Amino acid sequence: MTRKVSRECYVWYKGNRYFFPWKYAERECTVKEDNGKILITVDSEIVDHDIPPGSSRISRKKDHFEGLLKAIRSENMEQYQQIVEKRDLKKYEEVA
């Protein structure tokens, strides 16, 4: 079955949310159940989660966040980096 990885990197399946690596946010994925696990696939990346009992549960794996902070910092540096005009200081000496 086809699903979409949310902007927040979750895949909804049978009332639960399963985290998928952040770099695949907003991409199409396939979801399959196999022996009490859920298998989520995007391209060649396959992530498995145990299916928790009940609903409204969240399943995450710490390694799915790997590299996220570095990517956010890089993006922010590019976006908010000030561009400062470089001038020859001799122009200011001539005025004085």
Biopython code that builds the backbone (N, CA, C, O; Angstrom):
import numpy as np
from Bio.PDB.StructureBuilder import StructureBuilder

atoms = [
    (1, "MET", "N", (0.845, -1.158, 0.000)),
    (1, "MET", "CA", (0.000, 0.000, 0.000)),
    (1, "MET", "C", (0.899, 1.232, 0.000)),
    (1, "MET", "O", (1.965, 1.233, 0.614)),
    (2, "THR", "N", (0.464, 2.271, -0.687)),
    (2, "THR", "CA", (1.244, 3.495, -0.824)),
    (2, "THR", "C", (0.773, 4.538, 0.175)),
    (2, "THR", "O", (-0.425, 4.722, 0.392)),
    (3, "ARG", "N", (1.731, 5.211, 0.772)),
    (3, "ARG", "CA", (1.467, 6.296, 1.709)),
    (3, "ARG", "C", (2.441, 7.429, 1.388)),
    (3, "ARG", "O", (3.319, 7.298, 0.535)),
    (4, "LYS", "N", (2.260, 8.544, 2.096)),
    (4, "LYS", "CA", (3.183, 9.660, 1.952)),
    (4, "LYS", "C", (3.825, 9.924, 3.305)),
    (4, "LYS", "O", (3.139, 9.983, 4.325)),
    (5, "VAL", "N", (5.155, 10.084, 3.308)),
    (5, "VAL", "CA", (5.863, 10.454, 4.524)),
    (5, "VAL", "C", (5.513, 11.918, 4.786)),
    (5, "VAL", "O", (5.694, 12.767, 3.913)),
    (6, "SER", "N", (5.016, 12.211, 5.982)),
    (6, "SER", "CA", (4.580, 13.572, 6.281)),
    (6, "SER", "C", (5.763, 14.534, 6.361)),
    (6, "SER", "O", (6.922, 14.121, 6.386)),
    (7, "ARG", "N", (5.446, 15.800, 6.398)),
    (7, "ARG", "CA", (6.463, 16.836, 6.524)),
    (7, "ARG", "C", (7.257, 16.649, 7.824)),
    (7, "ARG", "O", (8.439, 16.985, 7.898)),
    (8, "GLU", "N", (6.587, 16.110, 8.834)),
    (8, "GLU", "CA", (7.235, 15.848, 10.122)),
    (8, "GLU", "C", (7.916, 14.480, 10.161)),
    (8, "GLU", "O", (8.407, 14.063, 11.210)),
    (9, "CYS", "N", (7.949, 13.792, 9.043)),
    (9, "CYS", "CA", (8.640, 12.509, 8.861)),
    (9, "CYS", "C", (7.911, 11.307, 9.442)),
    (9, "CYS", "O", (8.546, 10.305, 9.771)),
    (10, "TYR", "N", (6.608, 11.384, 9.573)),
    (10, "TYR", "CA", (5.836, 10.253, 10.070)),
    (10, "TYR", "C", (5.041, 9.607, 8.941)),
    (10, "TYR", "O", (4.605, 10.270, 8.000)),
    (11, "VAL", "N", (4.868, 8.307, 9.065)),
    (11, "VAL", "CA", (3.990, 7.552, 8.188)),
    (11, "VAL", "C", (2.859, 7.023, 9.076)),
    (11, "VAL", "O", (3.105, 6.333, 10.065)),
    (12, "TRP", "N", (1.628, 7.353, 8.712)),
    (12, "TRP", "CA", (0.460, 6.887, 9.457)),
    (12, "TRP", "C", (0.045, 5.524, 8.921)),
    (12, "TRP", "O", (-0.036, 5.313, 7.711)),
    (13, "TYR", "N", (-0.218, 4.596, 9.854)),
    (13, "TYR", "CA", (-0.667, 3.269, 9.449)),
    (13, "TYR", "C", (-1.479, 2.662, 10.587)),
    (13, "TYR", "O", (-0.973, 2.496, 11.697)),
    (14, "LYS", "N", (-2.719, 2.336, 10.316)),
    (14, "LYS", "CA", (-3.636, 1.719, 11.271)),
    (14, "LYS", "C", (-3.660, 2.448, 12.620)),
    (14, "LYS", "O", (-3.587, 1.821, 13.677)),
    (15, "GLY", "N", (-3.763, 3.762, 12.568)),
    (15, "GLY", "CA", (-3.923, 4.568, 13.778)),
    (15, "GLY", "C", (-2.641, 4.878, 14.528)),
    (15, "GLY", "O", (-2.689, 5.548, 15.560)),
    (16, "ASN", "N", (-1.512, 4.420, 14.050)),
    (16, "ASN", "CA", (-0.225, 4.706, 14.685)),
    (16, "ASN", "C", (0.663, 5.501, 13.738)),
    (16, "ASN", "O", (0.450, 5.516, 12.525)),
    (17, "ARG", "N", (1.664, 6.162, 14.316)),
    (17, "ARG", "CA", (2.625, 6.919, 13.521)),
    (17, "ARG", "C", (4.000, 6.273, 13.656)),
    (17, "ARG", "O", (4.429, 5.902, 14.748)),
    (18, "TYR", "N", (4.669, 6.152, 12.529)),
    (18, "TYR", "CA", (5.986, 5.543, 12.477)),
    (18, "TYR", "C", (6.951, 6.547, 11.862)),
    (18, "TYR", "O", (6.715, 7.056, 10.766)),
    (19, "PHE", "N", (8.042, 6.829, 12.575)),
    (19, "PHE", "CA", (9.010, 7.808, 12.092)),
    (19, "PHE", "C", (9.875, 7.196, 11.002)),
    (19, "PHE", "O", (10.264, 6.030, 11.072)),
    (20, "PHE", "N", (10.168, 8.011, 9.993)),
    (20, "PHE", "CA", (11.017, 7.611, 8.880)),
    (20, "PHE", "C", (12.146, 8.624, 8.800)),
    (20, "PHE", "O", (11.926, 9.774, 9.181)),
    (21, "PRO", "N", (13.345, 8.278, 8.330)),
    (21, "PRO", "CA", (14.451, 9.230, 8.290)),
    (21, "PRO", "C", (14.049, 10.566, 7.657)),
    (21, "PRO", "O", (13.361, 10.607, 6.636)),
    (22, "TRP", "N", (14.490, 11.643, 8.281)),
    (22, "TRP", "CA", (14.079, 13.007, 7.941)),
    (22, "TRP", "C", (14.325, 13.381, 6.486)),
    (22, "TRP", "O", (13.578, 14.185, 5.927)),
    (23, "LYS", "N", (15.341, 12.825, 5.870)),
    (23, "LYS", "CA", (15.661, 13.226, 4.487)),
    (23, "LYS", "C", (14.613, 12.754, 3.469)),
    (23, "LYS", "O", (14.656, 13.147, 2.303)),
    (24, "TYR", "N", (13.669, 11.906, 3.920)),
    (24, "TYR", "CA", (12.625, 11.406, 3.019)),
    (24, "TYR", "C", (11.275, 12.074, 3.264)),
    (24, "TYR", "O", (10.251, 11.581, 2.791)),
    (25, "ALA", "N", (11.259, 13.178, 3.989)),
    (25, "ALA", "CA", (10.000, 13.868, 4.280)),
    (25, "ALA", "C", (9.278, 14.240, 2.993)),
    (25, "ALA", "O", (9.899, 14.651, 2.013)),
    (26, "GLU", "N", (7.974, 14.090, 3.010)),
    (26, "GLU", "CA", (7.072, 14.425, 1.908)),
    (26, "GLU", "C", (7.302, 13.594, 0.648)),
    (26, "GLU", "O", (7.013, 14.050, -0.458)),
    (27, "ARG", "N", (7.815, 12.390, 0.810)),
    (27, "ARG", "CA", (8.015, 11.474, -0.321)),
    (27, "ARG", "C", (7.014, 10.345, -0.241)),
    (27, "ARG", "O", (6.500, 10.040, 0.836)),
    (28, "GLU", "N", (6.735, 9.725, -1.365)),
    (28, "GLU", "CA", (5.856, 8.562, -1.421)),
    (28, "GLU", "C", (6.613, 7.344, -0.892)),
    (28, "GLU", "O", (7.811, 7.198, -1.132)),
    (29, "CYS", "N", (5.910, 6.478, -0.176)),
    (29, "CYS", "CA", (6.523, 5.262, 0.338)),
    (29, "CYS", "C", (5.550, 4.101, 0.197)),
    (29, "CYS", "O", (4.357, 4.294, -0.038)),
    (30, "THR", "N", (6.081, 2.895, 0.345)),
    (30, "THR", "CA", (5.218, 1.718, 0.387)),
    (30, "THR", "C", (5.268, 1.141, 1.792)),
    (30, "THR", "O", (6.306, 1.168, 2.454)),
    (31, "VAL", "N", (4.134, 0.619, 2.236)),
    (31, "VAL", "CA", (4.011, 0.082, 3.585)),
    (31, "VAL", "C", (3.513, -1.361, 3.493)),
    (31, "VAL", "O", (2.543, -1.653, 2.793)),
    (32, "LYS", "N", (4.195, -2.257, 4.212)),
    (32, "LYS", "CA", (3.775, -3.667, 4.272)),
    (32, "LYS", "C", (3.894, -4.143, 5.708)),
    (32, "LYS", "O", (4.745, -3.673, 6.463)),
    (33, "GLU", "N", (3.035, -5.078, 6.075)),
    (33, "GLU", "CA", (3.131, -5.748, 7.373)),
    (33, "GLU", "C", (3.784, -7.096, 7.153)),
    (33, "GLU", "O", (3.505, -7.788, 6.174)),
    (34, "ASP", "N", (4.677, -7.466, 8.098)),
    (34, "ASP", "CA", (5.345, -8.759, 7.991)),
    (34, "ASP", "C", (5.726, -9.244, 9.383)),
    (34, "ASP", "O", (6.592, -8.651, 10.027)),
    (35, "ASN", "N", (5.097, -10.305, 9.853)),
    (35, "ASN", "CA", (5.413, -10.929, 11.148)),
    (35, "ASN", "C", (5.446, -9.938, 12.317)),
    (35, "ASN", "O", (6.420, -9.908, 13.069)),
    (36, "GLY", "N", (4.411, -9.142, 12.473)),
    (36, "GLY", "CA", (4.328, -8.213, 13.599)),
    (36, "GLY", "C", (5.155, -6.961, 13.446)),
    (36, "GLY", "O", (5.313, -6.191, 14.394)),
    (37, "LYS", "N", (5.683, -6.756, 12.259)),
    (37, "LYS", "CA", (6.474, -5.553, 11.965)),
    (37, "LYS", "C", (5.843, -4.822, 10.796)),
    (37, "LYS", "O", (5.103, -5.399, 10.000)),
    (38, "ILE", "N", (6.157, -3.535, 10.714)),
    (38, "ILE", "CA", (5.747, -2.742, 9.562)),
    (38, "ILE", "C", (7.024, -2.410, 8.792)),
    (38, "ILE", "O", (8.016, -1.977, 9.379)),
    (39, "LEU", "N", (6.995, -2.613, 7.491)),
    (39, "LEU", "CA", (8.139, -2.306, 6.633)),
    (39, "LEU", "C", (7.777, -1.115, 5.764)),
    (39, "LEU", "O", (6.818, -1.168, 4.994)),
    (40, "ILE", "N", (8.541, -0.047, 5.888)),
    (40, "ILE", "CA", (8.302, 1.180, 5.122)),
    (40, "ILE", "C", (9.480, 1.351, 4.175)),
    (40, "ILE", "O", (10.637, 1.290, 4.589)),
    (41, "THR", "N", (9.172, 1.569, 2.891)),
    (41, "THR", "CA", (10.219, 1.657, 1.874)),
    (41, "THR", "C", (10.086, 2.924, 1.044)),
    (41, "THR", "O", (9.006, 3.242, 0.546)),
    (42, "VAL", "N", (11.205, 3.653, 0.897)),
    (42, "VAL", "CA", (11.323, 4.763, -0.045)),
    (42, "VAL", "C", (12.609, 4.504, -0.813)),
    (42, "VAL", "O", (13.676, 4.341, -0.221)),
    (43, "ASP", "N", (12.501, 4.467, -2.130)),
    (43, "ASP", "CA", (13.641, 4.105, -2.979)),
    (43, "ASP", "C", (14.221, 2.789, -2.458)),
    (43, "ASP", "O", (13.509, 1.787, -2.410)),
    (44, "SER", "N", (15.485, 2.771, -2.071)),
    (44, "SER", "CA", (16.091, 1.534, -1.570)),
    (44, "SER", "C", (16.183, 1.518, -0.041)),
    (44, "SER", "O", (16.664, 0.543, 0.537)),
    (45, "GLU", "N", (15.732, 2.572, 0.609)),
    (45, "GLU", "CA", (15.757, 2.661, 2.079)),
    (45, "GLU", "C", (14.552, 1.910, 2.652)),
    (45, "GLU", "O", (13.405, 2.220, 2.328)),
    (46, "ILE", "N", (14.824, 0.927, 3.501)),
    (46, "ILE", "CA", (13.762, 0.157, 4.152)),
    (46, "ILE", "C", (13.908, 0.325, 5.660)),
    (46, "ILE", "O", (14.988, 0.126, 6.218)),
    (47, "VAL", "N", (12.813, 0.691, 6.307)),
    (47, "VAL", "CA", (12.799, 0.836, 7.758)),
    (47, "VAL", "C", (11.732, -0.093, 8.310)),
    (47, "VAL", "O", (10.613, -0.153, 7.801)),
    (48, "ASP", "N", (12.102, -0.824, 9.372)),
    (48, "ASP", "CA", (11.108, -1.684, 10.014)),
    (48, "ASP", "C", (10.852, -1.190, 11.431)),
    (48, "ASP", "O", (11.768, -0.739, 12.119)),
    (49, "HIS", "N", (9.624, -1.279, 11.849)),
    (49, "HIS", "CA", (9.198, -0.928, 13.200)),
    (49, "HIS", "C", (8.343, -2.077, 13.723)),
    (49, "HIS", "O", (7.607, -2.714, 12.970)),
    (50, "ASP", "N", (8.454, -2.331, 15.026)),
    (50, "ASP", "CA", (7.507, -3.246, 15.658)),
    (50, "ASP", "C", (6.159, -2.547, 15.702)),
    (50, "ASP", "O", (6.091, -1.339, 15.926)),
    (51, "ILE", "N", (5.093, -3.293, 15.490)),
    (51, "ILE", "CA", (3.755, -2.708, 15.547)),
    (51, "ILE", "C", (3.318, -2.690, 17.015)),
    (51, "ILE", "O", (3.153, -3.743, 17.631)),
    (52, "PRO", "N", (3.131, -1.485, 17.571)),
    (52, "PRO", "CA", (2.735, -1.413, 18.983)),
    (52, "PRO", "C", (1.277, -1.816, 19.172)),
    (52, "PRO", "O", (0.469, -1.683, 18.252)),
    (53, "PRO", "N", (0.937, -2.310, 20.368)),
    (53, "PRO", "CA", (-0.468, -2.664, 20.623)),
    (53, "PRO", "C", (-1.315, -1.394, 20.726)),
    (53, "PRO", "O", (-0.833, -0.356, 21.180)),
    (54, "GLY", "N", (-2.558, -1.479, 20.309)),
    (54, "GLY", "CA", (-3.463, -0.332, 20.402)),
    (54, "GLY", "C", (-3.279, 0.648, 19.262)),
    (54, "GLY", "O", (-2.737, 0.318, 18.208)),
    (55, "SER", "N", (-3.745, 1.858, 19.502)),
    (55, "SER", "CA", (-3.621, 2.892, 18.471)),
    (55, "SER", "C", (-3.158, 4.191, 19.117)),
    (55, "SER", "O", (-3.020, 4.279, 20.337)),
    (56, "SER", "N", (-2.925, 5.187, 18.288)),
    (56, "SER", "CA", (-2.413, 6.503, 18.711)),
    (56, "SER", "C", (-1.023, 6.393, 19.325)),
    (56, "SER", "O", (-0.662, 7.189, 20.192)),
    (57, "ARG", "N", (-0.254, 5.424, 18.885)),
    (57, "ARG", "CA", (1.118, 5.236, 19.364)),
    (57, "ARG", "C", (2.095, 5.819, 18.353)),
    (57, "ARG", "O", (1.774, 5.965, 17.174)),
    (58, "ILE", "N", (3.291, 6.149, 18.830)),
    (58, "ILE", "CA", (4.350, 6.673, 17.977)),
    (58, "ILE", "C", (5.568, 5.764, 18.126)),
    (58, "ILE", "O", (5.975, 5.433, 19.240)),
    (59, "SER", "N", (6.139, 5.367, 17.003)),
    (59, "SER", "CA", (7.339, 4.542, 17.010)),
    (59, "SER", "C", (8.460, 5.321, 16.329)),
    (59, "SER", "O", (8.337, 5.728, 15.174)),
    (60, "ARG", "N", (9.557, 5.521, 17.064)),
    (60, "ARG", "CA", (10.717, 6.262, 16.542)),
    (60, "ARG", "C", (11.979, 5.443, 16.755)),
    (60, "ARG", "O", (12.048, 4.569, 17.619)),
    (61, "LYS", "N", (12.972, 5.757, 15.938)),
    (61, "LYS", "CA", (14.304, 5.187, 16.118)),
    (61, "LYS", "C", (15.288, 6.354, 16.118)),
    (61, "LYS", "O", (15.252, 7.213, 15.237)),
    (62, "LYS", "N", (16.157, 6.368, 17.105)),
    (62, "LYS", "CA", (17.077, 7.487, 17.302)),
    (62, "LYS", "C", (17.941, 7.776, 16.068)),
    (62, "LYS", "O", (18.201, 8.937, 15.754)),
    (63, "ASP", "N", (18.381, 6.735, 15.378)),
    (63, "ASP", "CA", (19.272, 6.943, 14.231)),
    (63, "ASP", "C", (18.588, 7.637, 13.050)),
    (63, "ASP", "O", (19.272, 8.087, 12.131)),
    (64, "HIS", "N", (17.265, 7.734, 13.053)),
    (64, "HIS", "CA", (16.567, 8.427, 11.966)),
    (64, "HIS", "C", (16.773, 9.938, 12.032)),
    (64, "HIS", "O", (16.530, 10.641, 11.051)),
    (65, "PHE", "N", (17.218, 10.438, 13.178)),
    (65, "PHE", "CA", (17.464, 11.866, 13.351)),
    (65, "PHE", "C", (18.901, 12.242, 13.001)),
    (65, "PHE", "O", (19.253, 13.421, 12.996)),
    (66, "GLU", "N", (19.723, 11.249, 12.711)),
    (66, "GLU", "CA", (21.136, 11.473, 12.452)),
    (66, "GLU", "C", (21.340, 12.443, 11.278)),
    (66, "GLU", "O", (20.775, 12.258, 10.200)),
    (67, "GLY", "N", (22.144, 13.462, 11.504)),
    (67, "GLY", "CA", (22.453, 14.451, 10.470)),
    (67, "GLY", "C", (21.449, 15.580, 10.350)),
    (67, "GLY", "O", (21.681, 16.530, 9.602)),
    (68, "LEU", "N", (20.342, 15.500, 11.068)),
    (68, "LEU", "CA", (19.295, 16.522, 10.959)),
    (68, "LEU", "C", (19.767, 17.872, 11.482)),
    (68, "LEU", "O", (19.572, 18.888, 10.814)),
    (69, "LEU", "N", (20.378, 17.907, 12.654)),
    (69, "LEU", "CA", (20.825, 19.167, 13.240)),
    (69, "LEU", "C", (21.852, 19.854, 12.349)),
    (69, "LEU", "O", (21.803, 21.071, 12.165)),
    (70, "LYS", "N", (22.772, 19.084, 11.803)),
    (70, "LYS", "CA", (23.795, 19.638, 10.910)),
    (70, "LYS", "C", (23.154, 20.228, 9.649)),
    (70, "LYS", "O", (23.561, 21.295, 9.190)),
    (71, "ALA", "N", (22.177, 19.554, 9.102)),
    (71, "ALA", "CA", (21.483, 20.041, 7.902)),
    (71, "ALA", "C", (20.712, 21.326, 8.198)),
    (71, "ALA", "O", (20.695, 22.244, 7.377)),
    (72, "ILE", "N", (20.074, 21.394, 9.369)),
    (72, "ILE", "CA", (19.331, 22.600, 9.743)),
    (72, "ILE", "C", (20.286, 23.767, 9.914)),
    (72, "ILE", "O", (20.009, 24.873, 9.451)),
    (73, "ARG", "N", (21.415, 23.525, 10.580)),
    (73, "ARG", "CA", (22.412, 24.595, 10.759)),
    (73, "ARG", "C", (22.909, 25.106, 9.420)),
    (73, "ARG", "O", (22.999, 26.317, 9.215)),
    (74, "SER", "N", (23.232, 24.208, 8.513)),
    (74, "SER", "CA", (23.734, 24.611, 7.193)),
    (74, "SER", "C", (22.701, 25.443, 6.444)),
    (74, "SER", "O", (23.025, 26.464, 5.838)),
    (75, "GLU", "N", (21.456, 24.989, 6.495)),
    (75, "GLU", "CA", (20.381, 25.714, 5.821)),
    (75, "GLU", "C", (20.209, 27.108, 6.418)),
    (75, "GLU", "O", (20.046, 28.085, 5.686)),
    (76, "ASN", "N", (20.245, 27.199, 7.737)),
    (76, "ASN", "CA", (20.101, 28.494, 8.395)),
    (76, "ASN", "C", (21.267, 29.418, 8.085)),
    (76, "ASN", "O", (21.072, 30.617, 7.889)),
    (77, "MET", "N", (22.473, 28.876, 8.039)),
    (77, "MET", "CA", (23.646, 29.694, 7.725)),
    (77, "MET", "C", (23.526, 30.288, 6.320)),
    (77, "MET", "O", (23.838, 31.460, 6.110)),
    (78, "GLU", "N", (23.079, 29.489, 5.376)),
    (78, "GLU", "CA", (22.914, 29.979, 4.011)),
    (78, "GLU", "C", (21.818, 31.031, 3.934)),
    (78, "GLU", "O", (21.963, 32.047, 3.253)),
    (79, "GLN", "N", (20.734, 30.781, 4.630)),
    (79, "GLN", "CA", (19.566, 31.649, 4.545)),
    (79, "GLN", "C", (19.784, 32.982, 5.258)),
    (79, "GLN", "O", (19.342, 34.023, 4.773)),
    (80, "TYR", "N", (20.456, 32.957, 6.396)),
    (80, "TYR", "CA", (20.545, 34.159, 7.216)),
    (80, "TYR", "C", (21.922, 34.808, 7.230)),
    (80, "TYR", "O", (22.158, 35.758, 7.976)),
    (81, "GLN", "N", (22.804, 34.311, 6.428)),
    (81, "GLN", "CA", (24.138, 34.883, 6.373)),
    (81, "GLN", "C", (24.065, 36.286, 5.786)),
    (81, "GLN", "O", (23.498, 36.498, 4.714)),
    (82, "GLN", "N", (24.648, 37.236, 6.507)),
    (82, "GLN", "CA", (24.614, 38.618, 6.026)),
    (82, "GLN", "C", (25.669, 38.810, 4.944)),
    (82, "GLN", "O", (26.780, 38.284, 5.013)),
    (83, "ILE", "N", (25.275, 39.574, 3.961)),
    (83, "ILE", "CA", (26.210, 39.900, 2.899)),
    (83, "ILE", "C", (26.727, 41.306, 3.191)),
    (83, "ILE", "O", (25.963, 42.272, 3.203)),
    (84, "VAL", "N", (28.016, 41.405, 3.421)),
    (84, "VAL", "CA", (28.625, 42.683, 3.767)),
    (84, "VAL", "C", (29.446, 43.158, 2.583)),
    (84, "VAL", "O", (30.276, 42.430, 2.038)),
    (85, "GLU", "N", (29.191, 44.394, 2.206)),
    (85, "GLU", "CA", (29.932, 44.975, 1.088)),
    (85, "GLU", "C", (31.355, 45.250, 1.530)),
    (85, "GLU", "O", (31.578, 45.803, 2.607)),
    (86, "LYS", "N", (32.308, 44.873, 0.717)),
    (86, "LYS", "CA", (33.719, 45.131, 1.022)),
    (86, "LYS", "C", (34.153, 46.355, 0.223)),
    (86, "LYS", "O", (33.992, 46.415, -0.996)),
    (87, "ARG", "N", (34.705, 47.322, 0.940)),
    (87, "ARG", "CA", (35.170, 48.555, 0.288)),
    (87, "ARG", "C", (36.637, 48.779, 0.628)),
    (87, "ARG", "O", (37.143, 48.311, 1.647)),
    (88, "ASP", "N", (37.283, 49.492, -0.239)),
    (88, "ASP", "CA", (38.657, 49.884, -0.004)),
    (88, "ASP", "C", (38.646, 51.007, 1.033)),
    (88, "ASP", "O", (37.924, 51.987, 0.856)),
    (89, "LEU", "N", (39.422, 50.891, 2.104)),
    (89, "LEU", "CA", (39.418, 51.865, 3.183)),
    (89, "LEU", "C", (40.048, 53.201, 2.762)),
    (89, "LEU", "O", (39.889, 54.201, 3.463)),
    (90, "LYS", "N", (40.747, 53.230, 1.646)),
    (90, "LYS", "CA", (41.353, 54.473, 1.162)),
    (90, "LYS", "C", (40.284, 55.519, 0.870)),
    (90, "LYS", "O", (40.556, 56.715, 0.976)),
    (91, "LYS", "N", (39.075, 55.100, 0.506)),
    (91, "LYS", "CA", (37.966, 56.034, 0.236)),
    (91, "LYS", "C", (37.637, 56.842, 1.483)),
    (91, "LYS", "O", (37.305, 58.023, 1.385)),
    (92, "TYR", "N", (37.725, 56.227, 2.640)),
    (92, "TYR", "CA", (37.404, 56.920, 3.882)),
    (92, "TYR", "C", (38.550, 57.860, 4.299)),
    (92, "TYR", "O", (38.303, 58.898, 4.913)),
    (93, "GLU", "N", (39.777, 57.506, 3.974)),
    (93, "GLU", "CA", (40.914, 58.360, 4.304)),
    (93, "GLU", "C", (40.897, 59.657, 3.478)),
    (93, "GLU", "O", (41.319, 60.710, 3.957)),
    (94, "GLU", "N", (40.404, 59.568, 2.234)),
    (94, "GLU", "CA", (40.331, 60.741, 1.354)),
    (94, "GLU", "C", (39.309, 61.747, 1.858)),
    (94, "GLU", "O", (39.513, 62.948, 1.688)),
    (95, "VAL", "N", (38.229, 61.309, 2.463)),
    (95, "VAL", "CA", (37.162, 62.187, 2.932)),
    (95, "VAL", "C", (37.637, 62.978, 4.150)),
    (95, "VAL", "O", (37.270, 64.144, 4.293)),
    (96, "ALA", "N", (38.413, 62.402, 4.999)),
    (96, "ALA", "CA", (38.836, 63.048, 6.263)),
    (96, "ALA", "C", (39.865, 64.068, 6.045)),
    (96, "ALA", "O", (40.322, 64.698, 6.999)),
]
sb = StructureBuilder()
sb.init_structure("model")
sb.init_model(0)
sb.init_chain("A")
sb.init_seg("    ")
for serial, (resi, resn, name, xyz) in enumerate(atoms, 1):
    if name == "N":
        sb.init_residue(resn, " ", resi, " ")
    sb.init_atom(name, np.array(xyz, "f"), 0.0, 1.0, " ", f" {name:<3s}", serial, name[0])
structure = sb.get_structure()
